[in-house]
Amino acid sequence: MPEWNVSGVIVATDLYQAVEKLYTTGIKRTEFLDKYQKFLDLEPAKMIQKQLDKRFKEVSGYSIYTASQYVLKHEQKFVHCQTSKG
């Protein structure tokens, strides 16, 4: 797993919180996409992204990948995924 500095941990945590927010209360689409892009910039390796998604899903029940795909497909300003966690 990656070893990030404090700012990297904050970027990852911000995305995890955005994913949870998408499923619970909803989030502004631009806010989610901004946090997702920062995460992709932090960790560009797809293999590591998949490992982090798997670990996050095991703990929270939410999938980063599923959440990002949902947001990319829905273009309204405020998105709220009311389906299963992922």
N, C-alpha and C positions, 0 to 999 in steps of 0.2 A: 504494500500500500504506500501511497505517496507520503513524503514527509514535507509538510507545508510549514511556512512561517506563520506568525499570528494573523497576518492579513489574508493568507490563503485559507486558514481555518474559518475566518469570518466570512469569506466568499462562499465556501461550501455550506456553512451553517445558514447563511442567508437563503441559499437555494433550497435547502431542506425545509426551512420555515415557509418558503413560498409554495412549495409542493403541498405541504400540510394545509396551508391557507386556501389553496385552490379547491381542495376537497371539503374543507369545513365551512368557511365563510365566503369564499370567493376572493378574487384578487384582480387588480387592474392588469389587463393583458400586457401593457408596456412594462409594468413593474416586473412581472414574471419573466418576460423575454430578456429584460436587462440583466436580471440575476442569473438566468440560464446562460446567457452569452458570457458573462464574467466567469462562470463556472467552466465553460468550454475553453475559455482562454487560459484559465488556471490549469486545467487538466485536459490537454488536447488528445491524449492517447485513448482511443476507443475502448481498448481492453480494460484500462483502469476505470474508465467511466462505467463500463458494464459491471465491474466488480463492486464499485461504490454503490451503484444502483441496487445490486443484489443485496448488499449488506444493509442499506437503508431500508429496503423493502422487508427484509427479515425482522428488523426492529420496529418499523412504523406501520407496515402494511401498505405503504404508498410506493408507487414506482415513479422514479424521476422520468424515465423514458415515456411511460404512458401519459404522464402529466404534460410533458413537453409536446408530445404529439397532439394531445387534446387542444392545447393552447394554440399550436400552429394551425390547426384546422378551423378554429373558431375565431372569427375576426371582430366580434363585438368588443367594446372597450373594457367591459368587466366580464370575467369568465369565472364560472363556478361549475365544477364537475361534480354532478350528483350521482354518478354511477359508482360501481364498486371501486375500492381503493386502487386496483391496478393489477 
